[in-house]
Amino acid sequence: MNRTLIVTHTTDRHRQPLACVENLPGEGAEFSAAQLRRLAAGLQAIADECDRGAGVVIKETATYDLDALQQQNPFVAYRAEICGGYSTAFRLAALVCHLYNGYAHGVRLDNLLANADARHARIALELMAWYASHGENCPEFMALARELAHRAEVAQ
């Protein structure tokens, strides 16, 4: 399977974001589970770009590296969302602090997941999954968690 997807971000006739994928495998393509996960990660990244309005102002072409997308650390990839300063971002930041020190930083997952849109709910799940796999051995997680915990202490 090709390890990159080449996509032209443009709009449909209703001026809604549209992604034209140039090099998807054709009919009868065979995939292993790992290849399907790489393709799914690439398609999810393309969908996220469409949600952000890629191609609405000007048509643009992008290349998505499937191997890099699958291995992306969510604590790095979603730092802007976690530190965003809006209500769901505060809940994501609380989740990161809870993973860092659950005793000092309680979190209400029901509140986070019930009030988050699909994208932010997926971010929360990716953060938890990454933490489950890497824990405190992830330096990017530890740095972000310490920063957020310090901010919470200063705010009180």
Secondary structure, 3 states (H helix, E strand, C coil): CCCEEEEEEEECCCCCEEEEECCCCCCCCCCCHHHHHHHHHHHHHHHHHHHCCCCCCCCEEEEEEHHHHHCCCHHHHCHHHHCCCCHHHHHHHHHHHHHHCCCCCCCCHHHHHHHCCHHHHHHHHHHHHHHHHHHHHCHHHHHHHHHHHHHHHHHC
